[in-house]
Amino acid sequence: MESAPAPITTTTTTALQDRVAIVTGASRGIGKAIALHLASLGAKLVINYSSPSSQSLAEQLVSQINSLSSSSSSSTTPRAIAVQADISDETQVISLFNTTEQTFNTSPHILVTSAGVLDSSYSTIFDLDVSEFDRIFSVNTRGTFLCIKEAAKRIKRGGGGRIVTISSSLAAGFREKFGAYTASKAAVEAMTKILAKELKGSGITVNAVAPGPIATEMFYAGKTEEMVQRAIDESPLKRLGKVEDVAPVVGFLVSDGGEWVNGQIIRVNGGYI
C-alpha cells in the first residue's frame, strides 16, 4: 500500500529558508511527501486539504513540521498551518491565499497543486458516467486552474516565485480506461506551458511534474493485484514509484537552482512512458 515518506530529521538545508509554500492535497500521498521535503529545505508550509475526513491527517503533518523549529525558534508564527479549502470553489481558493498572507504576513512564494482525483471505476469513455467525468475535471482541471490563476496574481514577483502543477505521465500515454483522467491532466499541462509564457517578465516559473505509477492510496484504489503487477512489469526499473522519487524533483524546481527550467513537463516515471 502507500509507502510512508521518510521522516524529516533535524538535518535541514536553507535552500528555501522562510519562503512560503502552499501545497494543495497535502494531507497524504505525493502532496504530503512534497510538503515534508519543502519543509526540510526551510520553507514554511500551508497544508491544504479538502475533506473533513482528512483534517486529522493534515493536522498531524502540521505538528510534525512545526516540531522541527519549536525548540530553536522564539517566533510565535507557526512553521506550518492546515487550511481546509475545496480547490474547485473559487471563493475557497481566494480564502486559502488570504489565510496564507494573513498568517505569514507575506505573499506566497511557491504553489504546488497536488490535489487530484482518479476515476477508480476505470471505465471506457463510452461507459463513463457524466457525473464522474465532471467530478474528475472539477478537481483536476478546474481546481488547478483556479489555484494557478490566483497564484499568478499573488506570488511574489522579481525572482524566486514558483508554480508547480502535478500532472500524470498518463497524459502522454493515452491508456485505455483512463480517458477522463488523462484528458483532465492534459489540460493541466496545456495551461502550465501557456501560463509560463503569460508570466513573462514576472520572474515566476511555471512547470508541471508528471509522475508515473506511484505507490499511494490513490493508485491502489480499485485496482486488482493483476493491474498493479502489470504496472510493475511495464516499468524498466521493475517497481512502482515512491513518493520520495517525486518530492525532490519538485524541490529542485522551486529552488533557485531550478530557475532556468520554465514551461516544462517533467515526467518522473522511471521510463514507464
Backbone torsions as a table, in degrees:
resi	resn	phi	psi	omega
1	MET	NA	-160.2	-174.6
2	GLU	-60.0	128.2	178.1
3	SER	-81.8	132.5	-177.9
4	ALA	-75.5	134.8	176.7
5	PRO	-59.8	148.2	176.7
6	ALA	-60.0	136.1	-177.9
7	PRO	-63.5	145.6	176.8
8	ILE	-75.0	135.7	173.6
9	THR	-103.7	179.0	179.6
10	THR	-79.1	-3.0	177.0
11	THR	-83.9	97.5	-178.6
12	THR	-123.0	162.6	175.0
13	THR	-106.5	178.4	-178.8
14	THR	-117.4	24.4	-177.9
15	ALA	-58.4	-32.2	-179.4
16	LEU	-119.9	29.1	-174.7
17	GLN	-52.1	122.5	175.2
18	ASP	66.6	9.1	172.8
19	ARG	-83.1	143.3	-175.5
20	VAL	-101.5	125.4	-177.8
21	ALA	-120.5	131.2	171.3
22	ILE	-99.5	125.9	176.2
23	VAL	-121.7	115.0	178.9
24	THR	-82.7	152.8	-178.8
25	GLY	58.9	41.0	-169.7
26	ALA	-97.1	6.4	-176.3
27	SER	-79.3	-14.7	-177.2
28	ARG	-158.1	172.1	171.0
29	GLY	60.7	-142.3	-177.2
30	ILE	-61.7	-40.8	-179.6
31	GLY	-60.6	-40.9	178.5
32	LYS	-64.0	-44.9	-179.8
33	ALA	-62.5	-39.1	178.3
34	ILE	-64.4	-45.5	-180.0
35	ALA	-59.8	-44.6	178.8
36	LEU	-62.2	-41.9	-179.2
37	HIS	-66.7	-43.6	179.6
38	LEU	-64.4	-36.6	176.0
39	ALA	-62.7	-38.3	179.4
40	SER	-66.5	-19.5	178.0
41	LEU	-92.7	2.1	175.0
42	GLY	104.0	-1.2	-176.9
43	ALA	-73.6	154.8	168.5
44	LYS	-94.4	140.3	-168.6
45	LEU	-118.2	139.6	166.2
46	VAL	-109.8	111.5	-177.5
47	ILE	-91.7	105.0	179.8
48	ASN	-91.6	140.1	172.9
49	TYR	-143.6	158.3	-175.1
50	SER	-110.6	-36.9	-174.0
51	SER	-95.4	138.3	175.1
52	PRO	-55.1	-28.0	179.4
53	SER	-68.0	-16.9	179.7
54	SER	-96.1	-1.2	-175.7
55	GLN	-59.3	-46.7	-177.0
56	SER	-64.2	-36.8	177.9
57	LEU	-65.4	-41.7	179.2
58	ALA	-64.6	-41.6	-179.0
59	GLU	-68.5	-35.4	175.6
60	GLN	-63.0	-41.2	178.8
61	LEU	-65.3	-42.0	177.6
62	VAL	-60.0	-44.4	179.2
63	SER	-62.2	-40.0	179.9
64	GLN	-62.5	-44.6	-179.0
65	ILE	-70.0	-42.5	-179.4
66	ASN	-65.0	-28.5	-179.2
67	SER	-67.5	-19.3	179.8
68	LEU	-63.7	-37.0	-173.3
69	SER	-113.0	0.2	-174.5
70	SER	-62.4	-33.5	-176.7
71	SER	-86.1	-18.0	-174.4
72	SER	-111.8	-6.8	-175.8
73	SER	-118.0	138.6	177.2
74	SER	-97.6	0.8	-178.3
75	SER	-68.9	143.2	176.9
76	THR	-87.1	-8.5	178.0
77	THR	-81.9	127.8	-178.3
78	PRO	-67.7	158.3	175.5
79	ARG	-77.6	-28.5	-178.9
80	ALA	-146.3	148.9	174.5
81	ILE	-134.5	157.0	175.0
82	ALA	-107.6	134.1	-179.5
83	VAL	-133.1	120.2	176.3
84	GLN	-81.1	130.7	177.1
85	ALA	-162.3	132.5	173.0
86	ASP	-83.0	109.6	-172.9
87	ILE	-71.0	-9.2	175.8
88	SER	-84.5	-2.7	-179.9
89	ASP	-108.2	116.2	-174.9
90	GLU	-59.5	-41.5	-179.5
91	THR	-61.2	-40.7	-179.8
92	GLN	-71.4	-32.9	176.3
93	VAL	-66.1	-43.9	177.4
94	ILE	-60.8	-41.5	178.4
95	SER	-63.7	-37.1	177.4
96	LEU	-58.6	-45.1	179.3
97	PHE	-71.1	-37.4	177.7
98	ASN	-61.5	-45.6	179.8
99	THR	-62.2	-39.5	177.5
100	THR	-58.6	-49.3	-177.4
101	GLU	-67.2	-37.9	-179.7
102	GLN	-68.7	-37.1	-177.3
103	THR	-73.0	-45.5	-172.7
104	PHE	-101.5	-0.9	175.9
105	ASN	56.8	37.5	177.7
106	THR	-161.7	159.3	172.3
107	SER	-71.7	150.9	177.7
108	PRO	-67.2	152.5	177.1
109	HIS	-101.1	-26.4	-170.7
110	ILE	-138.2	138.4	169.0
111	LEU	-128.4	131.5	172.9
112	VAL	-124.3	118.7	-176.7
113	THR	-95.7	86.0	-175.9
114	SER	-95.1	-14.7	-178.6
115	ALA	-63.7	134.3	179.2
116	GLY	-168.9	161.2	177.4
117	VAL	-132.0	155.9	-178.3
118	LEU	-120.7	150.5	174.1
119	ASP	-77.0	96.0	-175.6
120	SER	-73.0	-8.3	178.2
121	SER	-85.3	-14.5	179.5
122	TYR	49.2	53.9	-177.6
123	SER	-90.4	152.7	169.4
124	THR	-68.7	162.5	179.7
125	ILE	-59.8	-39.3	-177.0
126	PHE	-76.3	-12.1	176.1
127	ASP	-104.2	-10.2	-174.2
128	LEU	-70.1	130.7	178.0
129	ASP	-71.5	140.6	-177.9
130	VAL	-60.4	-36.7	-179.5
131	SER	-64.5	-34.3	177.2
132	GLU	-70.3	-40.6	175.2
133	PHE	-58.3	-46.7	-179.4
134	ASP	-63.7	-38.4	179.5
135	ARG	-63.2	-44.1	-179.3
136	ILE	-64.2	-46.7	-178.7
137	PHE	-70.6	-30.3	-179.9
138	SER	-61.4	-44.0	-178.7
139	VAL	-84.6	-55.3	-171.2
140	ASN	-68.1	-42.0	-173.9
141	THR	-100.3	-56.7	178.7
142	ARG	-61.9	-43.7	-179.3
143	GLY	-60.8	-44.6	177.1
144	THR	-63.3	-44.1	178.5
145	PHE	-55.9	-49.4	-177.8
146	LEU	-63.3	-38.4	-178.7
147	CYS	-70.3	-45.5	-178.3
148	ILE	-73.1	-28.3	175.1
149	LYS	-62.8	-47.0	179.9
150	GLU	-68.5	-39.3	179.5
151	ALA	-62.7	-37.6	-179.9
152	ALA	-61.8	-26.0	178.6
153	LYS	-89.0	-28.7	-167.9
154	ARG	-104.0	-33.9	-173.2
155	ILE	-63.9	143.7	-176.9
156	LYS	-57.6	134.3	176.2
157	ARG	-87.6	170.8	170.5
158	GLY	89.3	12.6	178.9
159	GLY	112.8	137.1	179.2
160	GLY	94.1	-12.4	177.3
161	GLY	-75.9	133.2	-174.9
162	ARG	-138.3	134.1	171.4
163	ILE	-123.4	125.1	176.8
164	VAL	-126.1	117.7	174.4
165	THR	-93.2	151.8	176.9
166	ILE	-106.9	114.3	178.8
167	SER	-103.0	-144.6	178.0
168	SER	-156.2	144.2	176.3
169	SER	-65.1	-15.7	175.0
170	LEU	-63.1	-22.1	178.4
171	ALA	-65.3	-17.1	176.2
172	ALA	-110.4	-5.8	-174.5
173	GLY	-97.7	-27.6	178.0
174	PHE	51.4	54.0	-179.6
175	ARG	-81.0	146.6	175.3
176	GLU	-62.2	148.0	176.0
177	LYS	68.6	17.6	171.9
178	PHE	-127.7	30.7	-172.4
179	GLY	-59.4	-52.7	-176.7
180	ALA	-68.7	-43.1	180.0
181	TYR	-62.6	-46.9	179.2
182	THR	-59.3	-45.3	-179.9
183	ALA	-63.5	-38.7	-179.2
184	SER	-65.4	-36.9	179.9
185	LYS	-79.9	-31.5	174.5
186	ALA	-62.3	-37.1	176.6
187	ALA	-65.3	-38.7	176.9
188	VAL	-60.8	-43.6	-179.3
189	GLU	-65.1	-38.7	178.0
190	ALA	-63.3	-46.0	179.8
191	MET	-64.0	-36.1	-179.3
192	THR	-61.7	-49.2	-177.3
193	LYS	-67.5	-36.9	-179.8
194	ILE	-71.5	-43.1	-179.4
195	LEU	-62.7	-35.7	178.0
196	ALA	-57.2	-38.5	178.6
197	LYS	-75.0	-37.9	-177.9
198	GLU	-69.3	-21.5	179.0
199	LEU	-94.0	19.0	178.3
200	LYS	-51.4	130.2	177.9
201	GLY	88.3	-5.4	-177.5
202	SER	-87.3	-19.8	-173.6
203	GLY	82.4	2.0	179.7
204	ILE	-93.9	129.9	174.8
205	THR	-100.0	150.5	-179.4
206	VAL	-134.1	118.5	-179.6
207	ASN	-137.1	163.2	174.9
208	ALA	-120.0	139.4	171.2
209	VAL	-108.4	126.1	-173.6
210	ALA	-120.5	89.9	-178.5
211	PRO	-68.5	157.0	167.1
212	GLY	-89.5	-156.3	-180.0
213	PRO	-61.7	119.9	-179.1
214	ILE	-118.5	136.2	-176.9
215	ALA	-73.5	81.4	177.7
216	THR	-126.5	169.4	177.9
217	GLU	-57.8	-40.6	-178.6
218	MET	-66.1	-38.4	179.6
219	PHE	-64.0	-44.1	-175.0
220	TYR	-73.6	-22.4	-173.5
221	ALA	-58.1	121.3	174.9
222	GLY	79.5	-2.2	-177.9
223	LYS	-91.2	143.3	173.4
224	THR	-83.0	166.3	176.3
225	GLU	-59.9	-34.4	179.5
226	GLU	-64.8	-41.1	179.5
227	MET	-65.5	-40.7	179.2
228	VAL	-65.4	-44.5	-179.0
229	GLN	-64.1	-35.8	179.0
230	ARG	-62.7	-40.8	178.1
231	ALA	-63.2	-38.2	177.7
232	ILE	-66.8	-44.4	-177.9
233	ASP	-64.9	-30.4	-178.3
234	GLU	-81.7	-9.8	-179.9
235	SER	-84.5	128.5	175.9
236	PRO	-58.5	-25.2	179.1
237	LEU	-93.1	1.0	173.2
238	LYS	58.8	39.3	175.0
239	ARG	-159.2	165.9	168.8
240	LEU	-77.8	155.3	173.4
241	GLY	-72.1	161.1	175.7
242	LYS	-115.4	156.6	179.1
243	VAL	-61.2	-28.5	178.5
244	GLU	-69.3	-15.7	175.7
245	ASP	-76.5	-24.9	-173.6
246	VAL	-95.1	-44.6	-172.5
247	ALA	-55.8	-43.6	-179.3
248	PRO	-64.9	-28.1	177.1
249	VAL	-66.3	-43.7	175.6
250	VAL	-62.8	-42.3	178.6
251	GLY	-57.0	-40.7	177.8
252	PHE	-65.7	-46.0	-176.8
253	LEU	-61.3	-33.1	-177.4
254	VAL	-90.6	-3.3	179.6
255	SER	-87.3	171.9	176.6
256	ASP	-62.5	-32.7	-179.7
257	GLY	-65.9	-19.7	-179.1
258	GLY	-94.0	9.9	-173.1
259	GLU	-60.6	-33.8	-175.1
260	TRP	-83.4	-2.1	174.7
261	VAL	-96.7	113.5	-174.7
262	ASN	-149.1	136.8	179.2
263	GLY	69.3	29.3	-174.8
264	GLN	-113.9	154.6	173.1
265	ILE	-108.9	112.3	-177.8
266	ILE	-99.8	111.6	-178.1
267	ARG	-90.6	107.3	-177.2
268	VAL	-101.2	85.7	-169.2
269	ASN	-141.4	9.2	178.5
270	GLY	64.0	18.6	-178.8
271	GLY	88.8	10.6	-177.0
272	TYR	-59.5	-39.9	178.1
273	ILE	-129.5	NA	NA
